[in-house]
Amino acid sequence: MPNGAGYTKPPQNQSNGVYFAPIYVSSEGLSDAQSRKLDEDIDECKDLHVSAIDLGHQTQLGNPEFYGDPEVALIDCLHRGNLMPKDYTINKYWLQFEAYMNGTKAGSVPDDWFSFDLNDSAMLTCLASDKSPLLQTRLEAWNPFG
């Protein structure tokens, strides 16, 4: 954030140096003007200090083959890290993801929806590198004014 902007330090939300996703900001109690200014300051900070380095780091770890489809890159990352067997395919991932999104796996907790451990740091790195929506539930909210 710009020096002297008066914000609290945002949570890191990262695994092995890769940021999970854009900062999840709690805008509760902010006026429209404050919310716009905060968005501008976040964008400026990302442009100056995070984006280029984070993109390079994410690509190096999660998508060195430059796949255009982030889910294909995710599956490749899982295979390269020996986190999933080679027979774990994009189709298996999509079936699990769709069941997770539709809430169709009865009697389970979210961490049981997939064939992989969502709490493993190497797994989190692959998920973060490929900007998986599975990480949204793990983001710590940031209250920029305390």
N, C-alpha and C positions, 0 to 999 in steps of 0.2 A: 504494500500500500504506500501511497506517497508519504514521505516523511512529514510528520507534524499534522497529519490529517485527522488525528484524534480518535482513530478506531482501535478497538482491542485487537490483539493478535488472533488471526484466524486459525482454526484447527488445521493440522497438516493433511489428514485423510490420505495417507500414502502407504505404499508397501514397497520396500526395497528402492526407495527414491522415486517411484512413479506415483504421481497423484491419481487418486481414484477417479475423480471427476471434477467438474467445476465446483467451486465452493457452494455449499448449500447454505444460503443466507436466510436467517430469520428476519423477515421484514415487518414483524409485528410492531405496531406502534409508530412506524415511519410514515411521514407524509409522502405524497407523490414526488415532491421536489427532493426530499432526502433520499428516497428510493432511486430516483434517476441519478443523483449525484454519486451515490454509492455504486451503482452499476458502472458509471463512467470511471470512477476511481479503480474499481476491480479490473475493468478492461485495460486501463492504463498500466496498472501493476503487472497484469499478465503479459501484456505486450513488451514491457521493459525488462521484466525479470524472470519470466517463467516459460512462456510459450515455445520459443525456439529450442531451448535446452530440453524441456520436457518432451517435446515432440521427437527430438532426436533420440533421447533416452528410451522413450516408449517404443519407437520403431526398432531400435537395436535389440531390445529385450523381447518384444511381443510380435513384431512383424518384419523381420529382416528380409523376407521374400517379397515385401510390398504387395500383399494381397489386397485387392480392392474391397473385399467383403470382410468386415471385422470378425464375423463369426468363423470364417475359414481361417483367419489369422489366429484366432483363439484356439481352435482345435490343433493347428500346427504348433502353437506354443506349448500346448499340453503334451503333445507327442514328443517334441524336442526335449522337454524337461523330464521325460519319463514319468509324467504325472497321471497319464492315462494310457491304457494299452492301445496299440495301433488299430484295433477293431472298433474303438470309440470314434464314430463318424459324425459328420455334421448332421446327418439325419437323426442319429440317436440324441444329439444335443437338442435339435429342434423339437423332438417329441417331448423331451424332459422340460424344455423351456416353455412350450405351449401348455403342458399340464400345470406347470408352476404358475404361469400367468392366468390361467383359467381356474386355478384352485381345484383341480379335479383329482388330486391324489388324497383320498380320504385317510384321516387319522395320522397325518404326518406333520412334522415341523418343517419349516422352510429349508433347513440345512440337509434334510433327507430327500429332497426332490431330485437331486442330481447324483450322478455316479462319482462325483469328485467331492473332496472336502473343501467347503467354502471358507474354512478357517485356516487352511494351510497357507503359509506366507508365500511360497512359490506359486501356488494357485492364485492367490490374490494379486501377485505381480502380473501373471498372464491376464487375469480379468481386468486389472487396471490398465495394462498396456494396450488392451484392445477396447477400452471404454465400454465394458459390459454393463448393461443396465442392472445386472444382478448386484452391483455394489451400492446402488442407491439406498438400500435399507441399512447399510453400514456407515453412511456418512454422518458425521457429527455436525449438528447445526452450528452456525456461527452467528452470535449476536454481536454485531459490530460496535454497539455502544455500551456494552457491559452486561 
